[in-house]
Amino acid sequence: MDGLYGVQLAGRSSYSDDEAVKTSIMDSSACELQEGSGSSRSLLIRRLWQQRPPCLKPIHCSDKHVGETIANVVTSLPFIALGLQTPRQFCRKNMNTALYANSLIGVGIASSLYHTSRGEIRKYLRWADYTMIATATLCLSRALRHENPKFLMTASTLLLPFQPLMVSAVHTGIMEVSFAKRASIEPELKMAHNLHKMSSLLGGALFIADDVFPQTSYLHAAWHLAAALGVGTCNKLLE
């Protein structure tokens, strides 16, 4: 009987060892799955962080010295002047024109604040600068074309804080089409439209050059002037 019990006890011990091995394998597999899941979550969070809004991304300073900062601030002031010079009689009659005029003033102020800022707040002021530019293009588009689809205007307004550059591109395109159509049927706008085309081409070239040659001083200030000239010609559409 002792031998029998011994065999039985040995069998139970072997069975217990097998169960222990299986449990150990399952535990290690579970740990690996948890680690894999943790790695996946970390990767997802990293990817989401990389897709964060521009206001949370590091900004490469375009003001390399005091002289360039002064130039960038001075060349931001024409936008304020253009906003103040927008025909007041139309602003009183058309709320969209009034909003556009005020947004131009906001562009000049936001740009000046950005270029004079330093430290952590600079990236948020860069976002404010982009957002004000997008707001100005949106308001100009609305002032020129009252028949713009409501869905487009609503979507553009909602996207302003998150994709200001995309909103600027869409509504700049709408403005360009409207300007070309008006110039084709109104001869008095042809000279302004030709000047607008030249300033737009120059501004686009300077914008790209500022990005390709970041160490070259005063390119950004030159882009300000070209952009201000283009905006000034657009104001002819409101007269």
C-alpha positions as CSV (number, residue, x, y, z in Angstrom):
1,M,0.0,0.0,0.0
2,D,2.9,2.3,0.8
3,G,4.3,1.7,-2.6
4,L,0.9,2.3,-4.1
5,Y,0.4,5.5,-2.2
6,G,4.0,6.4,-3.2
7,V,3.1,5.9,-6.9
8,Q,0.0,7.9,-6.4
9,L,1.8,10.6,-4.6
10,A,4.5,10.7,-7.2
11,G,1.8,11.0,-9.9
12,R,0.2,13.8,-8.2
13,S,3.5,15.6,-7.8
14,S,4.2,15.2,-11.5
15,Y,0.8,16.5,-12.3
16,S,1.3,19.5,-10.1
17,D,4.7,20.2,-11.7
18,D,3.0,20.1,-15.2
19,E,0.3,22.5,-13.9
20,A,3.0,24.8,-12.5
21,V,4.8,24.8,-15.8
22,K,1.6,25.6,-17.7
23,T,0.7,28.3,-15.3
24,S,4.2,29.8,-15.6
25,I,3.9,29.8,-19.4
26,M,0.5,31.4,-19.2
27,D,1.7,34.0,-16.8
28,S,4.7,34.9,-19.0
29,S,2.5,35.1,-22.1
30,A,0.1,37.4,-20.2
31,C,3.0,39.6,-19.2
32,E,4.3,39.7,-22.8
33,L,0.8,40.6,-24.0
34,Q,0.6,43.4,-21.4
35,E,4.0,44.6,-22.3
36,G,3.1,44.5,-26.0
37,S,-0.2,46.4,-25.2
38,G,1.8,48.9,-23.2
39,S,4.2,49.5,-26.1
40,S,1.3,49.9,-28.5
41,R,-0.3,52.5,-26.3
42,S,3.0,54.3,-26.0
43,L,3.4,54.3,-29.8
44,L,-0.1,55.5,-30.3
45,I,0.4,58.3,-27.7
46,R,3.7,59.3,-29.5
47,R,2.0,59.4,-32.8
48,L,-0.9,61.5,-31.5
49,W,1.6,63.9,-29.9
50,Q,3.4,64.3,-33.3
51,Q,0.0,65.3,-34.8
52,R,-0.6,67.9,-32.1
53,P,-1.7,71.4,-33.2
54,P,1.0,73.8,-34.4
55,C,0.7,75.9,-31.2
56,L,2.2,72.9,-29.3
57,K,5.1,72.4,-31.7
58,P,8.5,74.0,-31.3
59,I,8.9,77.2,-33.2
60,H,12.1,78.0,-35.0
61,C,12.8,81.7,-34.3
62,S,12.9,83.8,-37.5
63,D,14.2,86.8,-35.5
64,K,18.0,86.1,-35.5
65,H,19.0,89.5,-34.1
66,V,17.5,92.7,-32.8
67,G,17.7,94.4,-36.2
68,E,15.5,91.7,-37.7
69,T,13.1,91.8,-34.9
70,I,12.6,95.5,-35.4
71,A,12.2,95.0,-39.2
72,N,9.6,92.3,-38.6
73,V,7.6,94.5,-36.2
74,V,7.8,97.6,-38.4
75,T,6.6,95.6,-41.5
76,S,3.7,94.2,-39.5
77,L,2.3,97.7,-39.0
78,P,1.0,98.1,-42.6
79,F,-1.7,95.5,-41.8
80,I,-3.0,97.7,-39.0
81,A,-3.0,100.7,-41.4
82,L,-4.8,98.6,-44.1
83,G,-7.5,97.6,-41.5
84,L,-8.0,101.2,-40.5
85,Q,-8.2,102.3,-44.1
86,T,-10.8,99.8,-45.2
87,P,-13.8,101.9,-46.5
88,R,-15.7,102.8,-43.3
89,Q,-18.9,103.4,-45.3
90,F,-18.9,99.8,-46.3
91,C,-18.1,98.6,-42.8
92,R,-21.2,100.4,-41.5
93,K,-23.4,98.7,-44.1
94,N,-21.7,95.3,-44.2
95,M,-20.9,93.4,-40.9
96,N,-18.6,91.1,-42.9
97,T,-16.5,94.0,-44.2
98,A,-16.2,95.4,-40.6
99,L,-15.1,92.0,-39.4
100,Y,-12.5,91.8,-42.2
101,A,-11.2,95.3,-41.3
102,N,-10.8,94.4,-37.6
103,S,-9.2,91.1,-38.5
104,L,-6.5,92.9,-40.5
105,I,-5.8,95.0,-37.4
106,G,-5.6,91.8,-35.4
107,V,-3.1,90.4,-37.9
108,G,-0.7,93.3,-37.4
109,I,-1.0,93.2,-33.6
110,A,-0.6,89.4,-33.4
111,S,2.4,89.5,-35.7
112,S,4.1,92.3,-33.7
113,L,3.5,90.4,-30.4
114,Y,4.9,87.2,-31.9
115,H,8.1,88.9,-33.2
116,T,8.8,90.7,-29.9
117,S,8.1,87.6,-27.8
118,R,10.7,85.2,-26.4
119,G,10.5,82.0,-24.4
120,E,7.7,79.6,-23.9
121,I,4.9,82.0,-24.9
122,R,6.4,82.5,-28.3
123,K,4.9,79.3,-29.7
124,Y,1.4,80.3,-28.6
125,L,1.8,83.7,-30.2
126,R,2.9,82.0,-33.4
127,W,-0.4,80.1,-33.3
128,A,-2.3,83.3,-32.7
129,D,-0.5,84.9,-35.7
130,Y,-1.5,82.0,-38.0
131,T,-5.1,82.0,-36.7
132,M,-5.5,85.8,-37.2
133,I,-4.2,85.4,-40.8
134,A,-6.7,82.6,-41.4
135,T,-9.5,84.7,-39.8
136,A,-8.7,87.6,-42.1
137,T,-8.9,85.4,-45.2
138,L,-12.2,83.9,-44.0
139,C,-13.7,87.3,-43.4
140,L,-12.6,88.6,-46.8
141,S,-14.1,85.6,-48.5
142,R,-17.3,86.1,-46.7
143,A,-17.4,89.9,-47.5
144,L,-16.8,89.2,-51.2
145,R,-19.0,86.2,-51.8
146,H,-22.2,86.2,-49.8
147,E,-23.2,83.0,-51.6
148,N,-20.5,80.8,-50.1
149,P,-22.0,77.5,-48.8
150,K,-22.9,77.6,-45.2
151,F,-21.3,74.3,-44.6
152,L,-17.9,75.6,-45.9
153,M,-18.1,78.7,-43.7
154,T,-19.1,76.7,-40.7
155,A,-16.4,74.0,-41.2
156,S,-13.8,76.8,-41.8
157,T,-14.8,78.5,-38.6
158,L,-14.5,75.3,-36.6
159,L,-11.1,74.4,-38.1
160,L,-9.6,77.8,-37.4
161,P,-7.9,76.9,-34.1
162,F,-6.6,73.6,-35.4
163,Q,-5.8,74.0,-39.1
164,P,-5.3,77.8,-39.7
165,L,-3.0,77.3,-42.7
166,M,-5.5,75.1,-44.5
167,V,-8.3,77.6,-43.9
168,S,-6.0,80.4,-45.2
169,A,-5.3,78.4,-48.3
170,V,-8.9,77.5,-49.1
171,H,-10.2,81.1,-48.7
172,T,-7.3,82.7,-50.4
173,G,-8.2,80.5,-53.4
174,I,-11.8,81.7,-53.2
175,M,-10.7,85.3,-53.1
176,E,-8.3,84.8,-56.1
177,V,-11.2,83.4,-58.2
178,S,-13.5,86.3,-57.2
179,F,-10.8,88.9,-57.9
180,A,-10.1,87.4,-61.4
181,K,-13.8,87.3,-62.3
182,R,-14.3,90.9,-61.2
183,A,-11.3,92.1,-63.0
184,S,-12.4,90.4,-66.3
185,I,-15.7,92.4,-66.3
186,E,-14.6,95.6,-64.5
187,P,-11.7,97.4,-66.4
188,E,-10.9,99.7,-63.5
189,L,-9.8,96.6,-61.5
190,K,-7.4,95.3,-64.1
191,M,-4.4,97.3,-62.9
192,A,-5.1,96.4,-59.2
193,H,-5.4,92.7,-60.2
194,N,-2.1,92.8,-62.2
195,L,-0.4,94.3,-59.2
196,H,-2.0,91.7,-56.9
197,K,-0.8,88.9,-59.1
198,M,2.8,90.2,-59.0
199,S,2.7,90.8,-55.3
200,S,1.3,87.3,-54.7
201,L,4.0,85.6,-56.8
202,L,6.7,87.6,-55.0
203,G,5.2,86.8,-51.6
204,G,5.0,83.1,-52.4
205,A,8.7,83.1,-53.5
206,L,9.7,85.0,-50.3
207,F,7.7,82.6,-48.1
208,I,9.4,79.6,-49.6
209,A,12.8,81.3,-49.5
210,D,12.3,82.1,-45.8
211,D,11.8,78.4,-45.2
212,V,14.6,77.1,-47.4
213,F,17.1,79.7,-46.3
214,P,16.3,80.2,-42.6
215,Q,19.7,81.8,-41.9
216,T,19.1,84.6,-44.4
217,S,18.1,87.8,-42.6
218,Y,15.1,90.0,-43.5
219,L,13.4,87.5,-45.8
220,H,10.5,87.4,-43.5
221,A,10.2,91.2,-43.3
222,A,10.2,91.3,-47.1
223,W,7.4,88.7,-47.2
224,H,5.4,91.0,-44.8
225,L,5.7,93.8,-47.3
226,A,4.7,91.7,-50.3
227,A,1.7,90.3,-48.4
228,A,0.7,93.8,-47.3
229,L,0.8,95.0,-50.9
230,G,-1.4,92.0,-51.9
231,V,-3.9,92.8,-49.2
232,G,-4.0,96.4,-50.2
233,T,-5.0,95.5,-53.7
234,C,-7.7,93.2,-52.3
235,N,-9.3,96.1,-50.6
236,K,-10.1,97.5,-54.0
237,L,-12.7,94.8,-54.2
238,L,-14.6,96.4,-51.3
239,E,-14.8,99.9,-52.8
